[in-house]
């Protein structure tokens, strides 16, 4: 499994011009047989940890997030979400 997710690189080609290669440390490979399942496992764990003030809607590979807060709790909610998302 680790081999499928490590050492991935990509570049953009437009006509005969190529960009520099970019390494990917996060995410799942596009077009892979396991990619949809890996994405669901990743995103499902992430949204479980967001907290009661955060609502999400998932459909295929789309994720919508909204947060309920008032002016008194805005900073606490923002800090809590940032911490849970690792930012």
Secondary structure, DSSP 8 states (H G I E B T S, - for coil): -HHHHSSEEE--EETTEE---EEE-SS--TT-TTHHHHHHHHHHHHHHTS-TTEEEEEETTEEEEEE---TTTHHHHHHHHHHHTT-
